[in-house]
Amino acid sequence: MTREVNEKGYFKCIKHCIIQFRFETVDDVSLRHFGHQNVIDGISLSFVPAIDGSRRIAVEVESLSEMELSFSCRRAVVAGLTPGLPAEGVYTAS
């Protein structure tokens, strides 16, 4: 983020990229307070033991709203990185 603002009054951001995650063999999903504007503030990944002795990945999605999302999965993959900004949202100039 820079100190400059765009036409909408938001700080200009540089070096952004759109990240696509793929979570495989998902279970233990908990989703609460899902609404029309669920702003993700962060995603935390940690290893946790499974009942069979293998390792699972615990995923916690941190939200700026009241939304709560967590799940576990066998594997988490960064499926794509695209330099740039999303087509819509506060980062667009239009």
N, CA, C and O atoms as a MOPAC input file, in Angstrom:
PM7 MOZYME 1SCF
protein

 N      0.85300 1    -1.16200 1     0.00000 1
 C      0.00000 1     0.00000 1     0.00000 1
 C      0.90900 1     1.23800 1     0.00000 1
 O      1.92700 1     1.28300 1     0.69100 1
 N      0.51800 1     2.21900 1    -0.77900 1
 C      1.27100 1     3.47100 1    -0.82900 1
 C      0.55500 1     4.53800 1    -0.00400 1
 O     -0.51700 1     4.28400 1     0.54400 1
 N      1.13400 1     5.70600 1     0.08200 1
 C      0.50100 1     6.81800 1     0.79500 1
 C     -0.45400 1     7.58900 1    -0.10700 1
 O     -1.21300 1     8.43200 1     0.37300 1
 N     -0.42300 1     7.30900 1    -1.41300 1
 C     -1.30800 1     7.98300 1    -2.36800 1
 C     -2.70000 1     7.37300 1    -2.31300 1
 O     -2.86100 1     6.21000 1    -1.94300 1
 N     -3.72500 1     8.17400 1    -2.68900 1
 C     -5.08200 1     7.66500 1    -2.74800 1
 C     -5.59100 1     7.72100 1    -4.18400 1
 O     -5.14600 1     8.54600 1    -4.98100 1
 N     -6.53500 1     6.82900 1    -4.50300 1
 C     -7.11600 1     6.81700 1    -5.84300 1
 C     -8.32500 1     7.76100 1    -5.90300 1
 O     -8.58900 1     8.50900 1    -4.96100 1
 N     -9.04700 1     7.71200 1    -7.01700 1
 C    -10.19700 1     8.59500 1    -7.22600 1
 C    -11.31100 1     8.36400 1    -6.20600 1
 O    -12.09300 1     9.27400 1    -5.93200 1
 N    -11.38900 1     7.17100 1    -5.64900 1
 C    -12.42200 1     6.83600 1    -4.64900 1
 C    -11.99100 1     7.20300 1    -3.23000 1
 O    -12.77900 1     7.08900 1    -2.29100 1
 N    -10.74200 1     7.64200 1    -3.07400 1
 C    -10.25000 1     7.99200 1    -1.74900 1
 C     -9.58400 1     6.84700 1    -1.01100 1
 O     -9.22800 1     6.99800 1     0.15800 1
 N     -9.40300 1     5.68500 1    -1.67500 1
 C     -8.73400 1     4.54500 1    -1.06200 1
 C     -7.23500 1     4.61900 1    -1.34700 1
 O     -6.81800 1     5.12600 1    -2.38700 1
 N     -6.43300 1     4.11000 1    -0.41700 1
 C     -4.99500 1     4.07100 1    -0.63800 1
 C     -4.67700 1     3.21700 1    -1.85800 1
 O     -5.27400 1     2.15800 1    -2.05000 1
 N     -3.74000 1     3.67300 1    -2.68200 1
 C     -3.31700 1     2.90300 1    -3.84900 1
 C     -2.44600 1     1.74500 1    -3.37900 1
 O     -1.56100 1     1.90700 1    -2.53900 1
 N     -2.71700 1     0.59400 1    -3.93600 1
 C     -1.95800 1    -0.60600 1    -3.58900 1
 C     -1.18200 1    -1.07000 1    -4.80900 1
 O     -1.67700 1    -1.00700 1    -5.93500 1
 N      0.04200 1    -1.54000 1    -4.57500 1
 C      0.89300 1    -2.01500 1    -5.66600 1
 C      1.35300 1    -3.43300 1    -5.34100 1
 O      1.28000 1    -3.88400 1    -4.19800 1
 N      1.82200 1    -4.11000 1    -6.36100 1
 C      2.36000 1    -5.47600 1    -6.22100 1
 C      1.32100 1    -6.45900 1    -5.69900 1
 O      1.66600 1    -7.39000 1    -4.97100 1
 N      0.06500 1    -6.26800 1    -6.05600 1
 C     -0.99300 1    -7.19300 1    -5.66700 1
 C     -1.01000 1    -8.39300 1    -6.59400 1
 O     -0.54000 1    -8.32300 1    -7.73000 1
 N     -1.54900 1    -9.48400 1    -6.10500 1
 C     -1.82900 1   -10.62800 1    -6.97400 1
 C     -3.06200 1   -11.34900 1    -6.44000 1
 O     -3.36500 1   -11.30700 1    -5.24700 1
 N     -3.75000 1   -12.00100 1    -7.34300 1
 C     -4.93400 1   -12.78900 1    -7.00000 1
 C     -4.45100 1   -14.21900 1    -6.76300 1
 O     -3.83300 1   -14.82500 1    -7.63800 1
 N     -4.73300 1   -14.74600 1    -5.58700 1
 C     -4.27200 1   -16.09000 1    -5.21100 1
 C     -5.46000 1   -17.03900 1    -5.21600 1
 O     -6.50300 1   -16.74300 1    -4.63200 1
 N     -5.30100 1   -18.16800 1    -5.87100 1
 C     -6.33300 1   -19.21100 1    -5.87500 1
 C     -5.82300 1   -20.38800 1    -5.05400 1
 O     -4.75800 1   -20.93800 1    -5.33400 1
 N     -6.59100 1   -20.76500 1    -4.04000 1
 C     -6.25300 1   -21.91900 1    -3.21200 1
 C     -7.12500 1   -23.10500 1    -3.60600 1
 O     -8.26600 1   -22.93200 1    -4.03400 1
 N     -6.58600 1   -24.29900 1    -3.46200 1
 C     -7.37800 1   -25.51600 1    -3.63200 1
 C     -7.16200 1   -26.35500 1    -2.37100 1
 O     -6.03400 1   -26.69700 1    -2.01700 1
 N     -8.26600 1   -26.67500 1    -1.70900 1
 C     -8.22300 1   -27.49800 1    -0.50300 1
 C     -8.79300 1   -28.85800 1    -0.85800 1
 O     -9.90200 1   -28.95200 1    -1.38400 1
 N     -8.03900 1   -29.91700 1    -0.57200 1
 C     -8.44200 1   -31.27300 1    -0.94800 1
 C     -8.86400 1   -32.08300 1     0.26900 1
 O     -8.29300 1   -31.94900 1     1.35100 1
 N     -9.87400 1   -32.92700 1     0.07200 1
 C    -10.42300 1   -33.80400 1     1.10700 1
 C    -10.79300 1   -32.98500 1     2.34900 1
 O    -10.21500 1   -33.15200 1     3.42300 1
 N    -11.76100 1   -32.11000 1     2.16900 1
 C    -12.20400 1   -31.18700 1     3.22100 1
 C    -13.22600 1   -31.87100 1     4.13400 1
 O    -14.11300 1   -32.58200 1     3.66100 1
 N    -13.09300 1   -31.65000 1     5.44800 1
 C    -14.10900 1   -32.10800 1     6.39700 1
 C    -14.11100 1   -31.18700 1     7.61500 1
 O    -13.36000 1   -30.21300 1     7.66500 1
 N    -14.93900 1   -31.49200 1     8.57200 1
 C    -15.07500 1   -30.69400 1     9.80500 1
 C    -15.34300 1   -29.21500 1     9.51000 1
 O    -14.77000 1   -28.33300 1    10.15000 1
 N    -16.20600 1   -28.95900 1     8.54900 1
 C    -16.50900 1   -27.57400 1     8.16600 1
 C    -17.43000 1   -26.92500 1     9.19700 1
 O    -18.44400 1   -27.49700 1     9.59500 1
 N    -17.05800 1   -25.73100 1     9.61600 1
 C    -17.89000 1   -24.93200 1    10.51200 1
 C    -18.01000 1   -23.53900 1     9.90100 1
 O    -17.01100 1   -22.83700 1     9.74400 1
 N    -19.22900 1   -23.14400 1     9.56000 1
 C    -19.49200 1   -21.83400 1     8.96900 1
 C    -20.63800 1   -21.19000 1     9.72600 1
 O    -21.73700 1   -21.74000 1     9.80000 1
 N    -20.36800 1   -20.01100 1    10.29100 1
 C    -21.38400 1   -19.30400 1    11.05800 1
 C    -21.40800 1   -17.84300 1    10.64200 1
 O    -20.39000 1   -17.28300 1    10.23600 1
 N    -22.56800 1   -17.24200 1    10.74600 1
 C    -22.76900 1   -15.81000 1    10.50000 1
 C    -22.37700 1   -15.38300 1     9.08600 1
 O    -21.85500 1   -14.28600 1     8.88600 1
 N    -22.62900 1   -16.24900 1     8.11500 1
 C    -22.35600 1   -15.91200 1     6.71500 1
 C    -23.34700 1   -14.84800 1     6.27700 1
 O    -24.54900 1   -14.99700 1     6.50200 1
 N    -22.87000 1   -13.78300 1     5.66100 1
 C    -23.74100 1   -12.68500 1     5.27300 1
 C    -23.45800 1   -12.20500 1     3.86300 1
 O    -22.74500 1   -12.85900 1     3.10100 1
 N    -24.01700 1   -11.07300 1     3.52800 1
 C    -23.87300 1   -10.54200 1     2.16800 1
 C    -22.52200 1    -9.86300 1     1.95000 1
 O    -22.14500 1    -9.61900 1     0.80400 1
 N    -21.78100 1    -9.55300 1     3.01900 1
 C    -20.48800 1    -8.90600 1     2.87600 1
 C    -19.50900 1    -9.55300 1     3.85400 1
 O    -19.37300 1    -9.11500 1     4.99600 1
 N    -18.83400 1   -10.59700 1     3.38700 1
 C    -17.91500 1   -11.35800 1     4.23000 1
 C    -16.48300 1   -11.01300 1     3.82600 1
 O    -15.93800 1   -11.60100 1     2.89200 1
 N    -15.88500 1   -10.07200 1     4.52100 1
 C    -14.55100 1    -9.60100 1     4.17700 1
 C    -13.52400 1   -10.47400 1     4.89700 1
 O    -13.49300 1   -10.52900 1     6.12700 1
 N    -12.68700 1   -11.15500 1     4.11700 1
 C    -11.65000 1   -12.00900 1     4.68700 1
 C    -10.45900 1   -11.14400 1     5.06300 1
 O     -9.96600 1   -10.35800 1     4.25400 1
 N    -10.00300 1   -11.29900 1     6.30100 1
 C     -8.86100 1   -10.54200 1     6.81200 1
 C     -7.59600 1   -11.38300 1     6.82200 1
 O     -6.49200 1   -10.83600 1     6.83500 1
 N     -7.73400 1   -12.67900 1     6.81600 1
 C     -6.56700 1   -13.55000 1     6.83200 1
 C     -6.96600 1   -15.00400 1     6.81900 1
 O     -8.10800 1   -15.35500 1     7.11700 1
 N     -6.01500 1   -15.84600 1     6.47000 1
 C     -6.22200 1   -17.29200 1     6.47800 1
 C     -5.04000 1   -17.90600 1     7.21200 1
 O     -3.88500 1   -17.65900 1     6.86600 1
 N     -5.33800 1   -18.70800 1     8.22800 1
 C     -4.29000 1   -19.37800 1     9.00200 1
 C     -4.33500 1   -20.86800 1     8.72500 1
 O     -5.40900 1   -21.46800 1     8.69900 1
 N     -3.17100 1   -21.46400 1     8.51700 1
 C     -3.04100 1   -22.89500 1     8.27700 1
 C     -2.11300 1   -23.47400 1     9.33600 1
 O     -1.06800 1   -22.89800 1     9.64000 1
 N     -2.49800 1   -24.60500 1     9.88900 1
 C     -1.63300 1   -25.28200 1    10.85300 1
 C     -1.84900 1   -26.78900 1    10.73400 1
 O     -2.91600 1   -27.23900 1    10.31600 1
 N     -0.83600 1   -27.55800 1    11.10500 1
 C     -0.96500 1   -29.00600 1    11.08500 1
 C     -1.59000 1   -29.48800 1    12.37800 1
 O     -1.25500 1   -29.01000 1    13.46200 1
 N     -2.51100 1   -30.45200 1    12.25000 1
 C     -3.14200 1   -31.07600 1    13.41400 1
 C     -3.16100 1   -32.58500 1    13.18800 1
 O     -3.25700 1   -33.03300 1    12.04500 1
 N     -3.07100 1   -33.37700 1    14.25700 1
 C     -3.11100 1   -34.83000 1    14.08300 1
 C     -4.52000 1   -35.32000 1    13.79800 1
 O     -5.49200 1   -34.81100 1    14.35700 1
 N     -4.62100 1   -36.30700 1    12.92700 1
 C     -5.91400 1   -36.94900 1    12.63600 1
 C     -6.05100 1   -38.19500 1    13.50800 1
 O     -5.07800 1   -38.65200 1    14.10800 1
 N     -7.25500 1   -38.73400 1    13.57200 1
 C     -7.52100 1   -39.92000 1    14.39600 1
 C     -6.65700 1   -41.10500 1    13.96200 1
 O     -6.21100 1   -41.89000 1    14.79900 1
 N     -6.42200 1   -41.23400 1    12.65400 1
 C     -5.64600 1   -42.36700 1    12.14200 1
 C     -4.13400 1   -42.15800 1    12.26900 1
 O     -3.36000 1   -42.99000 1    11.79600 1
 N     -3.70300 1   -41.06400 1    12.89900 1
 C     -2.27300 1   -40.81000 1    13.08100 1
 C     -1.64700 1   -39.95700 1    11.99500 1
 O     -0.51000 1   -39.50900 1    12.14400 1
 N     -2.36000 1   -39.72300 1    10.90900 1
 C     -1.83600 1   -38.86600 1     9.85000 1
 C     -1.97300 1   -37.40000 1    10.24700 1
 O     -2.56700 1   -37.07500 1    11.27500 1
 N     -1.42200 1   -36.53100 1     9.42800 1
 C     -1.55100 1   -35.09600 1     9.69300 1
 C     -2.62400 1   -34.50000 1     8.80100 1
 O     -2.73800 1   -34.85700 1     7.62800 1
 N     -3.40400 1   -33.59800 1     9.35600 1
 C     -4.39600 1   -32.82400 1     8.61600 1
 C     -3.98600 1   -31.36500 1     8.70200 1
 O     -3.15800 1   -30.99000 1     9.53200 1
 N     -4.56200 1   -30.55900 1     7.85200 1
 C     -4.31500 1   -29.12800 1     7.88600 1
 C     -5.57900 1   -28.45700 1     8.41600 1
 O     -6.65800 1   -28.61100 1     7.84400 1
 N     -5.44000 1   -27.71800 1     9.50400 1
 C     -6.54900 1   -26.94500 1    10.05600 1
 C     -6.51600 1   -25.57400 1     9.39800 1
 O     -5.47900 1   -24.90900 1     9.38300 1
 N     -7.66100 1   -25.15000 1     8.85100 1
 C     -7.76600 1   -23.86400 1     8.16000 1
 C     -8.73500 1   -22.98600 1     8.93300 1
 O     -9.87600 1   -23.37800 1     9.18200 1
 N     -8.28100 1   -21.80300 1     9.31000 1
 C     -9.11300 1   -20.80800 1     9.99600 1
 C     -9.15800 1   -19.56800 1     9.12300 1
 O     -8.11600 1   -18.99900 1     8.79600 1
 N    -10.35100 1   -19.14500 1     8.74300 1
 C    -10.52200 1   -17.93400 1     7.94000 1
 C    -10.92100 1   -16.81200 1     8.88500 1
 O    -11.95300 1   -16.87600 1     9.55300 1
 N    -10.08400 1   -15.78500 1     8.92700 1
 C    -10.33600 1   -14.63500 1     9.79200 1
 C    -11.11200 1   -13.59400 1     9.00100 1
 O    -10.78700 1   -13.31200 1     7.84800 1
 N    -12.12800 1   -13.03100 1     9.61500 1
 C    -13.03500 1   -12.13000 1     8.91900 1
 C    -13.11100 1   -10.78200 1     9.61600 1
 O    -12.95500 1   -10.69000 1    10.83400 1
 N    -13.35200 1    -9.73600 1     8.83200 1
 C    -13.59600 1    -8.41200 1     9.39600 1
 C    -15.05100 1    -8.25100 1     9.81400 1
 O    -15.40300 1    -7.30800 1    10.52200 1
 N    -15.89800 1    -9.18900 1     9.36800 1
 C    -17.30000 1    -9.19500 1     9.78100 1
 C    -17.46900 1   -10.27700 1    10.84300 1
 O    -16.47900 1   -10.74800 1    11.40400 1
 N    -18.67600 1   -10.66900 1    11.11900 1
 C    -18.92600 1   -11.69500 1    12.14200 1
 C    -18.79000 1   -13.11600 1    11.60400 1
 O    -18.93700 1   -14.07800 1    12.35800 1
 N    -18.51200 1   -13.25900 1    10.31400 1
 C    -18.41000 1   -14.58800 1     9.73000 1
 C    -17.31200 1   -15.40300 1    10.40800 1
 O    -16.23200 1   -14.89200 1    10.70200 1
 N    -17.60600 1   -16.67000 1    10.64700 1
 C    -16.63600 1   -17.60500 1    11.20200 1
 C    -16.57500 1   -18.80900 1    10.27500 1
 O    -17.60300 1   -19.41800 1     9.98000 1
 N    -15.37300 1   -19.15700 1     9.81000 1
 C    -15.20200 1   -20.31300 1     8.93300 1
 C    -13.94400 1   -21.05900 1     9.33900 1
 O    -12.86800 1   -20.47700 1     9.47400 1
 N    -14.10500 1   -22.35800 1     9.53000 1
 C    -12.95700 1   -23.22300 1     9.79200 1
 C    -13.25500 1   -24.59400 1     9.20100 1
 O    -14.41200 1   -24.99300 1     9.07100 1
 N    -12.20400 1   -25.29900 1     8.84800 1
 C    -12.32400 1   -26.65900 1     8.33200 1
 C    -10.95900 1   -27.31700 1     8.39100 1
 O     -9.95300 1   -26.66300 1     8.66600 1
 N    -10.92900 1   -28.61300 1     8.13000 1
 C     -9.65200 1   -29.29900 1     7.99600 1
 C     -9.61500 1   -29.95200 1     6.62000 1
 O    -10.65200 1   -30.21400 1     6.01000 1
 N     -8.41200 1   -30.20700 1     6.15200 1
 C     -8.24900 1   -30.81900 1     4.83200 1
 C     -6.98000 1   -31.66300 1     4.81600 1
 O     -6.10500 1   -31.52800 1     5.67100 1
 N     -6.91000 1   -32.52300 1     3.83000 1
 C     -5.73200 1   -33.37700 1     3.68100 1
 C     -4.57700 1   -32.60100 1     3.07600 1
 O     -3.41800 1   -32.80600 1     3.43300 1
 N     -4.91200 1   -31.69500 1     2.14300 1
 C     -3.87200 1   -30.99200 1     1.39500 1
 C     -4.35700 1   -29.59500 1     1.02500 1
 O     -5.52900 1   -29.40700 1     0.70100 1
 N     -3.45800 1   -28.61800 1     1.07500 1
 C     -3.74500 1   -27.24400 1     0.64800 1
 C     -2.72600 1   -26.87000 1    -0.41300 1
 O     -1.51900 1   -27.01500 1    -0.21600 1
 N     -3.23000 1   -26.38600 1    -1.54200 1
 C     -2.36900 1   -26.07200 1    -2.68200 1
 C     -2.63600 1   -24.65400 1    -3.15500 1
 O     -3.78800 1   -24.23000 1    -3.24500 1
 N     -1.57100 1   -23.92100 1    -3.45800 1
 C     -1.73500 1   -22.64700 1    -4.15600 1
 C     -1.88400 1   -23.01800 1    -5.63100 1
 O     -0.91400 1   -23.39000 1    -6.29200 1
 N     -3.11300 1   -22.91000 1    -6.13400 1
 C     -3.42400 1   -23.36800 1    -7.48800 1
 C     -3.14800 1   -22.31200 1    -8.54700 1
 O     -3.05600 1   -22.63400 1    -9.73200 1
 N     -3.01600 1   -21.05300 1    -8.13600 1
 C     -2.74400 1   -20.01500 1    -9.12100 1
 C     -2.37100 1   -18.69400 1    -8.48200 1
 O     -2.89000 1   -18.32700 1    -7.42700 1
 N     -1.47000 1   -17.98900 1    -9.13000 1
 C     -1.07700 1   -16.63100 1    -8.74500 1
 C     -1.15100 1   -15.77800 1    -9.99800 1
 O     -0.45300 1   -16.04600 1   -10.97600 1
 N     -1.99200 1   -14.75200 1    -9.97500 1
 C     -2.14300 1   -13.86900 1   -11.12200 1
 C     -1.81900 1   -12.44900 1   -10.67400 1
 O     -2.53900 1   -11.89300 1    -9.84500 1
 N     -0.74500 1   -11.84200 1   -11.20700 1
 C     -0.44000 1   -10.46100 1   -10.82800 1
 C     -1.59500 1    -9.53500 1   -11.18400 1
 O     -2.19700 1    -9.66700 1   -12.24900 1
 N     -1.90300 1    -8.59900 1   -10.29200 1
 C     -2.96000 1    -7.63300 1   -10.56800 1
 C     -3.99000 1    -7.58600 1    -9.46600 1
 O     -3.80900 1    -8.14700 1    -8.38500 1
 N     -5.07600 1    -6.90200 1    -9.77100 1
 C     -6.16200 1    -6.68100 1    -8.81800 1
 C     -7.42900 1    -7.36900 1    -9.28200 1
 O     -7.56400 1    -7.65800 1   -10.47100 1
 N     -8.36700 1    -7.64200 1    -8.37700 1
 C     -9.66000 1    -8.19000 1    -8.78900 1
 C    -10.39200 1    -7.21200 1    -9.71000 1
 O    -10.14300 1    -6.00700 1    -9.67400 1
 N    -11.27900 1    -7.73400 1   -10.51800 1
 C    -12.03600 1    -6.89600 1   -11.46600 1
 C    -12.99800 1    -5.97000 1   -10.74900 1
 O    -13.34600 1    -4.91900 1   -11.28700 1
 N    -13.44100 1    -6.32800 1    -9.54700 1
 C    -14.38700 1    -5.51500 1    -8.79200 1
 C    -13.86900 1    -5.31500 1    -7.37100 1
 O    -12.99200 1    -6.04200 1    -6.90600 1
 N    -14.42600 1    -4.32300 1    -6.69800 1
 C    -14.05900 1    -4.08400 1    -5.30600 1
 C    -13.45800 1    -2.71600 1    -5.08300 1
 O    -13.42000 1    -1.88600 1    -5.99200 1
 N    -12.98800 1    -2.48200 1    -3.87000 1
 C    -12.47800 1    -1.16700 1    -3.50100 1
 C    -11.17600 1    -0.81500 1    -4.19900 1
 O    -10.79900 1     0.35700 1    -4.22800 1
 N    -10.47600 1    -1.79400 1    -4.76500 1
 C     -9.19100 1    -1.52800 1    -5.40500 1
 C     -9.32100 1    -1.04100 1    -6.83700 1
 O     -8.34500 1    -0.55200 1    -7.40700 1
 N    -10.49500 1    -1.16200 1    -7.42900 1
 C    -10.67300 1    -0.74100 1    -8.80700 1
 C    -10.87400 1     0.76800 1    -8.88000 1
 O    -11.39700 1     1.37700 1    -7.94700 1
 N    -10.45900 1     1.36200 1    -9.98200 1
 C    -10.54600 1     2.81800 1   -10.13000 1
 C    -11.93000 1     3.26700 1   -10.57000 1
 O    -12.28500 1     4.42700 1   -10.36600 1
 N    -12.71900 1     2.38500 1   -11.16600 1
 C    -14.02000 1     2.83000 1   -11.67600 1
 C    -15.10700 1     2.79100 1   -10.64500 1
 O    -16.25100 1     3.13800 1   -10.94000 1

